[in-house]
Amino acid sequence: MKIKSTYLALLVLITSFVIGCSVKKYIPEGEKLYTGASLSLEFSPKVKERKDIEAELENLFRPRSNKKILGGYPGVWAHYKSQEKKPGFILRFINKKIGEKPVYLSMVNPELTEDLILNRLDNKGFFFSESSSQIKEKKYFASVEYEAIVSAPYQMTSLTYERDSFPIDREIIQSLDKSVLKKGDRFELERFKKERERIDSLLKANGYYNFNKDYLIFEADTNTTDSLRSFDLYLSLKPNIPKSGLIPYVVDSILVFPNYSVKEEALAGDTVVVNGKSFIQDVLVFKPKLLDEYILIQSGELYNPTRSRLSSNRLSSIGNYKFVNLRYNELPMEDSLGHLTAIFQLSPLTKRSLRAELLGVSKSNSFAGPALNLIYRNRNLFRGGETFSITSKVGYEVQLASGERQRLESLELGLQGDLIIPRIMFFFPINEKFSYSVPKTKINLGTEYLSRGGLYRLNSFFVNFGYFWNASRFAYHEFNPISINLVNLTRASPEFETILDSNPFLRRSFDQNFIVGLNYLFNYNKLNDKFRTHAYFLGFGLDFAGNAISLIDRATGGANGKIFGLEYAQYSKFDVDLRYHLNMDKNQTIATRLFVGAGFPYGNSSSLPFSKQFFSGGPHSLRAFRIRSIGPGSYRPETLTLNSFFDQAGDIRLEGNIEYRFPIFSILKGAVFMDGGNVWLQNENEALPGGKFSSRWWKEIAVGTGVGVRVDIQFFVLRFDLGVPVRLPYLPDGEQWGNSFNIGSRSWRQENLIFNFAIGYPF
């Protein structure tokens, strides 16, 4: 293996040398290929943030040199070769993918870069700095070395506002204690811009509708003593500012058009006034009293851009409008006040729609296959923004990567109705004023039919009542105080009955499938902002079942674990999903995840219902292990059969993942990953020895590693992962780590090379 690695490294070096040499013969006479620039800085002792300053100055270098890889310039080489007569398809393709036009020394202007360096240093308060450059030339290549002496910075001694005759002056003066500029700060234009933006936002929030940050001007007065290198800063308003920019504006009237259309703009409609707002519509499209709740602007109040923006957001979140447009019309000014009319123009979506969806479904339990959804939707059902939908579903799924087990298939049919009401529905009125978005009430009920091959059939019925809302752009809440789920095992094959008989805990998990309780979900997601270097996601879930129904059972004198003749489940369950992404640049990411979940069966339940249990392995879990092939604990079935598929689940799950993601080319991405974790039982189960959670849990962690390829088409990702187990918790102590990695053995490959296919990233 070492010999092969040596040959590979030698081959890469020879290839790079050949490409590097082959570039030289294409360089035109009198030109030299520009290889880049370096910067040497000499700082005054008082200068801080030296690395940031150096990085900012290096970013001024223009033009950028060609990319150099292992001593060669493959992009330049590809460009040169593509310019030959009849370059051929392969060379044209390579040039299209990696080709770069050569950058020559003649394109570089060191004097201009020197001026840019000095200008940037002046902008940051390092006045009277010095810069120079030197060109380093070889036969075919050239570079530039820049040097700069960074002087001691000028620091602010005071900030003064130079007027106080108008109300706007007093607003600015009162805000200076919250200024971003502090005594001792270095002279820096960027900070001055931030201070202007802060004052602009403050004044607009206080009604100054026409104020503009460009109306503010800074003047610096340096002291005569050079050794102090300090300055006094003066802030003032520019002369000849229009009067409209210096006075606050009040909202006199609010006009709302709930059924706005450009074609019907001139048509008059009936007007209904609610809380000082005029709702104008020719026919009743949206009840004015209900629509008024979404608008935070009030007549007689000062103009406020935040309330304006949030009002538009709240109206958009109803889900009934294609466009929400808010504009202000200015009315004649008085001496000290301006006047505005706020106009909301709301363009509705199509009221009724019928849509068919053909889906490719990939589930966390390794089942995948096609599905067809038919969705009927009726918007604004009761003229209060309500959305009613009926969804019918048919799907066929097959278990991928089943390994030695018999591959399972399933047929799923479903019918579900949803009613979403864009407000809180409770036993008594709740006047909410959630600023970011409007909490919604959701009522859904439905039924599903599942045929798992020839093993069993399940009929399920469910009813949920709850609320969901976005507290901010990142935070999402969902609370269902009523959640009822009835799962009925209508048919079990003799083979499946044998599986249930061998594990009484498993049988009870199927018998106790009348689940009545409540659940809560919270997500805080900052992973979607690619510009963040440090991005994270926090998911938290709670699920309680059987408590209220147990009280009813006892109150009625039953206390036998049944109600209406149905055995109900009792448990408490929580899970925490924490993810952190280190975005090194826009294409490279180190993604990590930690998942902790636990369920606590009690009362008449000895284990969680089967649908609520945790499992490990598969494309969204430990990718070096097949679905439900690991755990609980150190348990290992004698043979991998259908029996073990249903056995290998638990009440506790602990899992950690790390993955390095990198580009290959175009839409093709690569990954290297490592996963670790397992599941455990809360109670001892004789059918699953070693499955109970204990103090030696850390010795029962399974670990796997592997590589992956992803086809990332913006909103759609196909993922292919190949994993290899490196730690097996069911082996004796001292033998759990290590793997023979006998790639030449067919049986080893079948057992240890685990292929996963899924849609979307794992975390």
VOGU-3710 file (C-alpha; in Angstrom, 3 decimals, decimal comma):
1> mkikstylal> 0,000/0,000/0,000  2,887/2,391/0,832  4,521/1,638/-2,553  1,276/2,473/-4,364  0,968/5,734/-2,425  4,544/6,690/-3,315  3,889/6,013/-6,993  0,683/8,079/-6,853  2,447/11,057/-5,240  5,261/10,823/-7,791
11> lvlitsfvig> 2,725/10,716/-10,639  0,997/13,862/-9,313  4,315/15,720/-9,046  5,399/14,689/-12,564  2,005/15,722/-13,981  2,200/19,121/-12,236  5,764/19,642/-13,506  4,751/18,777/-17,067  1,777/21,148/-16,967  3,929/23,886/-15,401
21> csvkkyipeg> 6,567/23,516/-18,075  4,018/23,282/-20,882  2,588/26,679/-19,858  5,934/28,406/-20,410  6,073/27,749/-24,133  2,710/29,479/-24,651  3,612/32,734/-22,860  3,921/35,474/-25,537  7,271/37,123/-26,074  7,691/40,219/-23,910
31> eklytgasls> 5,121/38,968/-21,362  5,549/37,293/-18,000  2,873/35,286/-16,211  1,809/37,137/-13,068  2,048/34,789/-10,055  0,585/37,068/-7,399  1,544/39,603/-4,759  2,730/39,614/-1,162  2,387/42,266/1,528  4,782/43,206/4,306
41> lefspkvker> 3,475/45,561/6,993  5,356/47,509/9,648  2,975/48,551/12,430  3,170/51,264/15,037  3,058/49,760/18,575  -0,413/51,288/19,175  -2,069/49,507/16,239  -4,604/46,787/17,128  -6,535/44,336/14,910  -3,417/43,752/12,820
51> kdieaelenl> -4,592/40,535/11,139  -7,881/42,129/10,057  -6,060/45,144/8,624  -3,625/42,934/6,717  -6,446/40,811/5,279  -8,358/43,914/4,180  -5,316/45,398/2,439  -4,478/42,126/0,675  -8,017/42,112/-0,657  -7,125/45,265/-2,649
61> frprsnkkil> -4,649/43,429/-4,891  -5,764/43,593/-8,515  -5,794/41,673/-10,747  -5,974/38,252/-9,116  -3,308/35,815/-10,255  -4,142/32,479/-11,864  -4,759/29,501/-9,609  -1,680/27,442/-8,849  -2,092/23,752/-8,027  0,895/21,626/-6,991
71> ggypgvwahy> 3,302/23,936/-8,766  1,371/24,115/-12,037  -1,299/26,253/-13,682  -3,845/23,765/-15,075  -6,446/26,483/-15,749  -4,009/28,533/-17,864  -2,816/25,374/-19,611  -6,414/24,454/-20,497  -6,985/27,954/-21,894  -3,840/27,842/-24,042
81> ksqekkpgfi> -4,669/24,383/-25,404  -8,219/25,401/-26,290  -6,853/28,227/-28,457  -5,067/25,773/-30,773  -6,556/24,850/-34,094  -9,068/22,021/-33,736  -8,567/21,540/-29,983  -11,057/18,673/-29,824  -14,067/18,033/-27,630  -12,126/16,942/-24,508
91> lrfinkkige> -9,904/20,045/-24,426  -12,892/22,338/-25,001  -14,747/20,594/-22,160  -11,754/20,904/-19,795  -11,370/24,578/-20,673  -15,057/25,206/-20,022  -14,768/23,645/-16,569  -11,397/24,878/-15,286  -9,952/27,185/-17,948  -8,575/30,617/-16,973
101> kpvylsmvnp> -7,335/33,435/-19,151  -3,666/34,120/-18,312  -2,863/37,163/-16,182  0,346/38,907/-17,293  2,552/41,358/-15,448  1,633/44,020/-18,008  -1,908/43,953/-16,609  -0,698/44,893/-13,119  -0,431/48,500/-11,954  1,610/48,522/-8,699
111> eltedlilnr> 1,389/52,328/-8,354  -2,399/52,193/-8,387  -2,390/49,443/-5,757  -0,047/51,527/-3,586  -2,537/54,415/-3,776  -5,393/52,056/-2,867  -3,459/50,816/0,170  -2,797/54,371/1,376  -6,394/55,397/0,735  -7,706/52,444/2,731
121> ldnkgfffse> -5,308/53,225/5,588  -6,472/56,868/5,560  -10,099/55,690/5,738  -9,220/53,675/8,816  -7,437/56,543/10,583  -3,814/55,664/9,802  -2,918/59,009/8,235  0,538/59,709/6,819  1,333/56,024/6,291  3,795/55,005/3,583
131> sssqikekky> 3,705/52,310/0,884  6,075/51,001/-1,787  6,372/48,076/-4,167  8,984/46,001/-5,923  8,605/43,736/-8,943  10,322/40,327/-8,785  10,935/38,920/-12,263  12,088/35,548/-13,540  12,378/34,289/-17,113  8,690/33,423/-17,548
141> fasveyeaiv> 7,068/34,550/-14,299  6,829/37,714/-12,201  5,356/38,794/-8,869  4,998/42,014/-6,874  6,065/42,614/-3,279  4,280/45,451/-1,481  5,461/47,100/1,712  3,615/49,535/3,960  4,518/51,414/7,128  1,305/51,797/9,134
151> sapyqmtslt> 1,344/54,904/11,294  -0,234/55,287/14,719  -4,012/55,825/14,388  -5,890/59,055/15,049  -8,301/58,599/17,966  -11,517/60,449/18,789  -11,568/62,670/21,867  -15,171/63,956/21,603  -18,375/63,832/19,551  -20,472/67,008/19,290
161> yerdsfpidr> -23,730/67,769/17,484  -23,782/71,361/16,225  -27,474/72,401/16,309  -30,356/72,385/18,788  -32,993/74,716/17,360  -35,465/72,155/15,961  -37,180/69,057/17,420  -35,119/66,836/15,117  -31,944/68,314/16,638  -33,082/67,393/20,128
171> eiiqsldksv> -33,911/63,846/18,927  -30,359/63,449/17,615  -28,720/64,957/20,725  -30,702/62,669/23,060  -29,592/59,639/21,037  -25,858/60,333/21,238  -25,474/58,350/24,452  -26,289/55,269/22,338  -23,820/56,202/19,616  -21,573/53,510/18,113
181> lkkgdrfele> -18,762/56,099/18,296  -16,965/56,195/21,639  -14,114/58,239/23,030  -10,804/56,656/22,057  -12,188/55,059/18,874  -9,970/55,095/15,841  -10,941/57,355/12,926  -12,796/54,990/10,567  -15,220/55,870/7,779  -17,090/52,588/8,149
191> rfkkererid> -18,024/53,456/11,725  -19,224/56,879/10,640  -21,518/55,168/8,114  -22,921/52,911/10,831  -23,603/55,924/13,051  -25,477/57,664/10,233  -27,534/54,505/9,656  -28,307/54,268/13,388  -29,560/57,863/13,537  -31,536/57,397/10,326
201> sllkangyyn> -33,299/54,304/11,756  -33,986/56,110/15,030  -35,534/59,160/13,358  -37,666/57,082/11,005  -38,948/55,088/13,996  -39,972/58,442/15,501  -41,988/59,476/12,464  -39,448/61,283/10,248  -40,769/59,696/7,046  -38,654/61,698/4,590
211> fnkdylifea> -35,394/61,805/6,515  -32,335/60,428/4,721  -29,009/59,377/6,230  -27,244/61,412/3,534  -28,539/64,544/5,288  -25,928/63,933/8,030  -22,309/65,053/7,674  -19,233/64,470/9,865  -16,308/66,867/10,203  -13,085/65,995/12,032
221> dtnttdslrs> -10,803/68,611/13,606  -7,305/67,278/14,320  -5,294/68,759/17,168  -2,192/70,767/16,360  0,032/68,547/18,509  1,110/65,777/16,153  2,257/63,483/18,958  -1,302/63,183/20,301  -2,737/62,059/16,940  -6,286/62,778/18,070
231> fdlylslkpn> -9,346/64,543/16,637  -12,624/66,110/17,687  -15,627/64,909/15,686  -18,537/67,219/14,802  -21,881/65,981/13,510  -24,346/68,277/11,749  -27,129/68,405/9,195  -26,291/69,513/5,693  -27,604/72,922/4,612  -30,636/73,318/2,349
241> ipksglipyv> -32,407/70,148/3,473  -36,091/70,154/2,372  -38,545/70,916/5,133  -40,235/67,545/4,561  -37,046/65,845/5,728  -36,981/67,694/9,056  -40,487/67,101/10,430  -42,269/63,980/11,719  -45,270/62,547/9,869  -48,492/61,250/11,344
251> vdsilvfpny> -50,779/58,643/9,713  -54,123/60,400/9,227  -56,054/57,601/7,542  -55,709/53,932/6,578  -57,337/52,486/3,468  -57,471/48,705/2,961  -58,474/47,040/-0,318  -58,957/43,299/0,511  -59,755/42,367/-3,111  -57,351/44,621/-4,998
261> svkeealagd> -56,830/44,261/-8,723  -55,051/46,639/-11,088  -57,890/46,289/-13,588  -60,473/47,256/-10,981  -58,438/49,975/-9,255  -60,786/52,763/-10,287  -63,972/50,967/-9,244  -65,667/52,214/-6,096  -66,685/49,763/-3,388  -68,560/49,634/-0,144
271> tvvvngksfi> -66,606/51,068/2,802  -66,674/49,660/6,315  -64,740/51,472/9,074  -63,212/49,386/11,879  -60,897/50,936/14,497  -60,207/53,939/12,284  -59,392/51,842/9,189  -61,493/51,988/6,034  -62,019/48,597/4,368  -63,124/49,065/0,780
281> qdvlvfkpkl> -64,483/46,105/-1,238  -67,279/45,855/-3,789  -68,311/42,398/-2,487  -67,448/40,914/0,911  -64,193/39,016/0,358  -62,629/39,246/3,809  -64,423/40,187/7,025  -63,079/43,647/8,017  -63,150/42,919/11,751  -60,899/39,876/11,277
291> ldeyiliqsg> -58,569/41,561/8,780  -58,098/44,483/11,171  -56,286/42,180/13,629  -53,350/41,774/11,251  -52,649/45,502/10,815  -50,448/47,068/13,505  -50,615/50,620/12,106  -53,137/52,895/13,806  -54,543/56,190/12,571  -53,354/59,205/14,536
301> elynptrsrl> -49,957/57,604/15,309  -46,574/58,684/13,997  -45,209/56,888/10,976  -43,246/53,797/12,030  -41,360/51,684/9,427  -41,144/48,656/11,724  -44,895/48,476/12,275  -45,378/49,029/8,551  -43,091/46,114/7,657  -44,584/43,807/10,279
311> ssnrlssign> -48,120/44,636/9,136  -47,188/43,576/5,604  -45,538/40,389/6,937  -48,611/39,502/8,984  -50,952/40,011/6,041  -48,699/37,890/3,820  -48,581/35,114/6,434  -52,353/34,628/6,213  -51,666/32,569/3,099  -54,522/34,004/1,028
321> ykfvnlryne> -52,762/36,827/-0,802  -50,476/36,696/-3,807  -49,291/40,284/-3,324  -49,373/42,601/-0,309  -48,469/46,179/-1,156  -48,321/49,028/1,364  -47,731/52,552/0,132  -48,035/55,975/1,717  -49,478/59,067/0,079  -48,279/62,423/1,419
331> lpmedslghl> -50,873/65,053/2,261  -50,294/68,839/2,543  -47,869/69,718/5,364  -48,653/71,833/8,376  -46,099/73,918/10,300  -44,605/71,133/12,412  -46,202/67,931/11,133  -46,500/66,041/7,878  -49,541/63,889/7,093  -49,819/60,478/5,419
341> taifqlsplt> -52,479/58,157/4,105  -51,564/54,452/4,374  -52,964/52,307/1,557  -52,956/48,481/1,702  -53,506/46,795/-1,662  -54,153/43,055/-1,182  -54,329/40,817/-4,265  -55,919/37,413/-3,469  -54,697/34,026/-4,668  -56,997/31,732/-6,614
351> krslraellg> -59,729/30,643/-4,219  -59,970/26,972/-5,247  -57,288/24,718/-6,644  -56,720/21,059/-7,434  -53,159/19,797/-7,662  -51,523/16,446/-8,358  -48,035/15,711/-6,995  -45,852/12,844/-8,156  -43,174/12,375/-5,508  -40,031/10,380/-4,962
361> vsksnsfagp> -40,095/9,595/-1,234  -37,042/8,734/0,867  -37,705/8,048/4,567  -35,414/7,839/7,573  -36,283/4,125/7,937  -34,647/3,369/4,546  -37,953/2,937/2,722  -38,125/4,713/-0,614  -40,430/4,761/-3,586  -42,957/6,730/-5,628
371> alnliyrnrn> -46,058/8,394/-4,219  -48,995/10,258/-5,735  -50,835/13,022/-3,870  -54,072/14,671/-4,967  -54,728/17,922/-3,091  -57,891/20,013/-3,154  -57,567/23,431/-1,512  -60,191/26,064/-0,729  -58,787/29,381/0,481  -60,642/31,943/2,573
381> lfrggetfsi> -63,360/29,397/3,283  -65,317/31,456/5,828  -64,024/34,876/4,647  -61,554/35,042/7,502  -58,436/33,687/5,791  -59,182/30,028/6,587  -57,651/27,375/4,328  -59,321/23,989/3,963  -57,597/21,151/2,150  -58,216/17,480/1,451
391> tskvgyevql> -55,262/15,275/0,564  -55,443/11,741/-0,768  -52,286/9,679/-1,062  -51,164/6,402/-2,565  -47,569/5,251/-2,234  -45,428/2,199/-2,805  -42,173/1,817/-0,910  -39,393/-0,720/-0,790  -36,676/-1,020/1,838  -33,240/-0,126/0,500
401> asgerqrles> -29,998/-1,591/1,864  -31,738/-4,392/3,764  -28,587/-6,511/3,692  -29,049/-10,132/4,721  -32,630/-9,532/5,809  -35,601/-10,150/3,572  -36,427/-6,920/1,788  -39,686/-5,372/2,997  -42,263/-3,691/0,780  -45,225/-1,577/1,714
411> lelglqgdli> -48,361/-0,091/0,194  -49,712/3,037/1,804  -53,102/4,705/1,256  -54,243/7,827/3,042  -56,957/10,450/3,249  -56,536/13,607/5,333  -58,415/16,830/5,881  -56,830/20,029/7,236  -58,374/23,297/8,352  -55,903/26,120/9,037
421> iprimfffpi> -57,294/29,215/10,729  -54,936/32,245/10,771  -55,604/33,173/14,392  -55,731/31,544/17,825  -58,982/29,641/18,404  -59,687/28,973/22,066  -62,593/28,695/24,505  -62,429/32,454/24,991  -61,107/35,193/22,642  -57,361/35,821/22,668
431> nekfsysvpk> -56,267/39,130/21,165  -52,703/38,348/20,160  -50,252/40,897/18,802  -47,368/38,672/17,769  -45,265/41,130/15,836  -43,399/38,837/13,434  -46,169/36,554/12,217  -49,660/35,411/13,106  -50,136/32,212/15,140  -52,380/29,764/13,309
441> tkinlgteyl> -54,772/27,134/14,545  -54,655/23,780/12,766  -57,266/21,048/12,923  -56,606/17,854/11,028  -58,095/14,397/10,915  -57,491/11,471/8,655  -56,985/7,795/8,140  -54,162/5,684/6,734  -53,889/2,109/5,538  -50,496/0,389/5,554
451> srgglyrlns> -49,780/-3,060/4,171  -46,253/-4,160/5,059  -45,713/-6,862/2,448  -47,371/-10,043/3,557  -46,530/-9,498/7,226  -49,294/-7,297/8,578  -51,817/-4,572/7,855  -52,382/-1,455/9,911  -55,357/0,879/9,906  -54,800/4,174/11,682
461> ffvnfgyfwn> -57,058/7,100/12,527  -55,807/10,402/13,872  -57,158/13,734/15,085  -55,015/16,732/16,048  -55,822/20,210/17,296  -53,069/22,719/17,837  -51,213/25,901/17,009  -48,096/26,816/15,063  -46,258/30,085/14,519  -42,933/31,697/13,651
471> asrfayhefn> -41,651/33,837/16,511  -38,903/35,217/14,238  -37,171/34,408/10,972  -35,358/31,595/12,782  -37,717/30,367/15,534  -40,675/28,039/14,916  -43,146/26,688/17,487  -45,801/24,001/17,216  -48,068/22,980/20,089  -50,800/20,343/19,867
481> pisinlvnlt> -52,777/20,146/23,138  -54,974/17,454/21,590  -53,370/14,578/19,710  -55,273/11,333/19,243  -53,893/8,405/17,293  -55,519/4,984/17,009  -53,549/2,269/15,241  -55,258/-1,068/14,713  -53,353/-4,197/13,662  -56,063/-5,667/11,436
491> raspefetil> -54,141/-8,593/9,996  -50,977/-10,386/11,061  -49,437/-13,259/9,149  -48,350/-16,435/10,997  -44,749/-15,316/10,455  -45,420/-11,964/12,133  -47,334/-13,641/14,973  -44,236/-15,751/15,597  -42,156/-12,559/15,763  -44,567/-11,035/18,304
501> dsnpflrrsf> -44,691/-14,213/20,400  -40,902/-14,265/20,685  -40,842/-10,752/22,179  -43,681/-9,849/24,609  -42,423/-6,235/24,781  -42,817/-5,927/21,012  -46,348/-7,361/21,151  -47,348/-4,827/23,789  -45,881/-2,012/21,668  -48,320/-3,018/18,916
511> dqnfivglny> -51,249/-3,675/21,285  -50,989/-0,297/23,057  -51,584/1,900/20,073  -54,384/4,092/21,357  -52,341/7,230/21,960  -54,010/10,282/23,484  -51,819/13,153/24,599  -50,137/16,400/23,705  -46,876/17,358/22,005  -44,680/20,379/21,450
521> lfnynklndk> -41,975/21,143/18,860  -39,472/24,010/18,773  -36,926/24,690/16,011  -34,336/27,455/15,892  -32,683/27,330/12,484  -29,787/29,466/11,250  -28,388/26,882/8,815  -29,954/28,425/5,716  -27,867/31,608/5,847  -24,817/30,571/3,816
531> frthayflgf> -23,008/33,823/4,595  -22,638/32,774/8,247  -19,305/31,266/9,232  -20,908/29,702/12,301  -24,428/28,392/11,660  -26,499/26,234/13,961  -29,839/24,517/14,455  -31,607/23,591/17,689  -34,594/21,267/17,653  -36,511/20,298/20,772
541> gldfagnais> -39,542/18,057/21,081  -41,841/16,912/23,901  -44,498/14,193/23,702  -46,783/13,138/26,570  -49,469/10,475/26,269  -51,953/8,721/28,508  -51,916/11,043/31,528  -55,297/12,731/31,114  -56,969/9,568/29,871  -55,549/7,644/32,854
551> lidratggan> -57,212/10,142/35,222  -60,525/9,638/33,399  -60,041/5,869/33,598  -59,493/6,044/37,344  -62,324/8,524/37,903  -64,772/6,178/36,181  -63,616/3,278/38,364  -61,863/1,375/35,614  -58,134/1,699/36,269  -57,515/-1,328/34,063
561> gkifgleyaq> -55,470/0,413/31,387  -58,365/0,527/28,939  -60,903/3,120/27,883  -63,734/2,489/25,460  -62,389/-1,052/25,375  -59,042/0,126/23,931  -55,712/-0,330/25,694  -53,996/3,059/25,839  -50,303/3,907/26,026  -48,658/5,917/28,813
571> yskfdvdlry> -45,289/7,528/28,309  -43,272/10,743/28,292  -40,766/11,415/25,551  -38,312/14,152/24,623  -35,620/14,682/22,030  -32,954/17,320/21,380  -31,343/17,807/17,962  -28,335/20,160/17,926  -26,472/20,917/14,678  -23,484/23,141/14,021
581> hlnmdknqti> -22,013/24,053/10,613  -18,606/25,656/10,172  -18,749/27,261/6,715  -15,099/27,694/5,776  -16,189/29,260/2,486  -19,269/29,096/0,267  -18,361/25,587/-0,937  -16,698/23,906/2,054  -18,466/23,029/5,293  -17,794/20,970/8,393
591> atrlfvgagf> -21,251/19,846/9,553  -21,868/18,273/12,968  -24,910/16,960/14,810  -25,708/15,697/18,296  -29,046/13,937/18,885  -30,326/12,867/22,300  -33,756/11,331/22,780  -35,440/9,345/25,533  -38,864/7,899/26,186  -40,149/6,838/29,602
601> pygnssslpf> -42,981/4,281/29,562  -44,938/4,020/32,802  -48,301/3,021/34,173  -49,673/0,203/32,074  -46,880/0,555/29,449  -43,592/-1,345/29,669  -42,196/0,061/26,400  -42,947/2,844/23,948  -45,496/2,177/21,198  -43,747/0,783/18,121
611> skqffsggph> -44,375/3,958/16,093  -42,766/6,068/18,857  -39,604/3,993/19,380  -36,104/5,116/18,387  -33,908/3,177/15,986  -30,394/3,525/14,679  -28,677/2,987/11,344  -29,619/4,009/7,820  -29,129/7,067/5,573  -30,187/9,638/8,207
621> slrafrirsi> -28,456/8,015/11,166  -25,365/5,748/11,382  -24,643/5,349/7,683  -22,121/2,523/8,174  -24,933/0,330/9,549  -28,119/-0,798/7,873  -31,443/0,385/9,203  -32,310/-1,210/12,594  -29,165/-3,347/12,496  -27,533/-1,941/15,629
631> gpgsyrpetl> -28,678/-2,131/19,250  -30,367/-1,972/21,539  -27,165/-1,745/23,587  -24,855/-4,701/23,009  -27,646/-6,964/21,750  -26,863/-8,892/18,582  -29,368/-11,319/17,018  -28,008/-14,708/16,047  -29,221/-14,175/12,500  -30,406/-11,047/10,695
641> tlnsffdqag> -34,041/-11,843/9,942  -37,340/-9,974/9,902  -37,535/-10,756/13,606  -34,404/-8,716/14,330  -35,687/-5,812/12,200  -38,585/-5,263/14,604  -36,518/-6,101/17,714  -33,669/-3,642/17,159  -35,301/-0,455/18,458  -35,285/1,261/21,835
651> dirlegniey> -36,524/3,888/24,261  -33,270/5,895/24,322  -31,180/7,178/21,436  -27,797/8,913/21,497  -26,045/9,845/18,289  -23,256/12,122/17,043  -22,210/12,874/13,461  -19,494/14,880/11,748  -19,129/15,455/8,014  -16,775/17,442/5,800
661> rfpifsilkg> -18,497/18,672/2,614  -16,519/19,887/-0,376  -17,077/20,606/-4,086  -15,976/18,241/-6,841  -17,221/20,157/-9,862  -20,390/21,944/-10,884  -23,401/20,300/-9,156  -21,388/17,319/-7,904  -20,347/17,552/-4,238  -18,335/15,207/-2,044
671> avfmdggnvw> -18,281/14,320/1,661  -16,232/12,423/4,235  -18,123/11,473/7,390  -18,023/9,688/10,742  -21,080/8,653/12,773  -21,431/7,197/16,268  -24,330/6,186/18,487  -26,800/3,503/19,586  -30,240/2,895/21,084  -31,142/1,346/24,450
681> lqnenealpg> -34,142/0,089/26,412  -35,439/1,614/29,640  -36,470/-1,784/31,058  -34,875/-5,202/30,926  -36,156/-7,442/28,131  -35,188/-11,120/28,284  -35,691/-11,404/24,537  -33,050/-8,701/23,969  -30,133/-9,404/26,361  -27,750/-6,452/26,784
691> gkfssrwwke> -30,347/-3,968/25,556  -31,006/-2,109/28,844  -29,341/1,281/29,365  -26,629/1,060/32,030  -23,504/2,768/33,308  -21,475/1,054/30,566  -23,452/2,757/27,823  -20,327/4,494/26,518  -18,818/1,074/25,778  -21,809/0,271/23,577
701> iavgtgvgvr> -21,366/3,079/21,051  -21,238/1,953/17,431  -18,932/3,952/15,137  -18,730/4,067/11,357  -17,067/6,169/8,696  -17,324/6,626/4,955  -17,503/8,860/1,914  -20,370/10,302/-0,066  -21,329/11,956/-3,323  -24,207/14,420/-3,668
711> vdiqffvlrf> -25,905/15,781/-6,771  -26,935/19,244/-5,559  -29,383/20,906/-7,959  -30,124/23,958/-5,807  -33,489/22,912/-4,276  -33,061/19,185/-4,858  -30,273/16,929/-3,561  -29,628/13,271/-4,417  -27,304/11,700/-1,870  -25,186/8,554/-2,174
721> dlgvpvrlpy> -23,138/7,466/0,869  -20,843/4,467/1,302  -20,079/3,596/4,928  -17,824/1,119/6,741  -18,257/0,137/10,423  -15,148/0,587/12,574  -16,561/-0,174/16,043  -19,083/-2,939/16,769  -20,643/-2,727/20,270  -21,855/-6,340/20,329
731> lpdgeqwgns> -18,317/-7,761/20,197  -16,460/-8,661/23,445  -14,526/-5,904/25,225  -11,157/-5,317/23,599  -12,367/-6,554/20,210  -14,917/-3,855/19,425  -12,512/-1,496/17,654  -10,875/-2,337/14,398  -11,837/-3,885/11,117  -9,888/-6,206/8,874
741> fnigsrswrq> -10,653/-4,017/5,827  -10,233/-7,093/3,654  -11,546/-5,358/0,552  -10,524/-8,303/-1,631  -12,968/-10,575/0,172  -16,446/-10,701/-1,338  -18,067/-11,703/1,947  -16,316/-8,817/3,739  -17,588/-6,337/1,148  -21,150/-7,653/1,417
751> enlifnfaig> -21,104/-7,316/5,199  -19,103/-4,097/5,638  -19,648/-1,853/2,604  -22,999/-0,220/3,333  -24,553/1,800/0,515  -27,134/4,479/1,336  -29,365/6,450/-1,005  -31,478/9,372/0,164  -32,947/12,689/-0,913  -31,554/15,726/0,897
761> ypf> -28,624/16,224/3,247  -28,551/14,083/6,418  -28,358/17,101/8,748
//
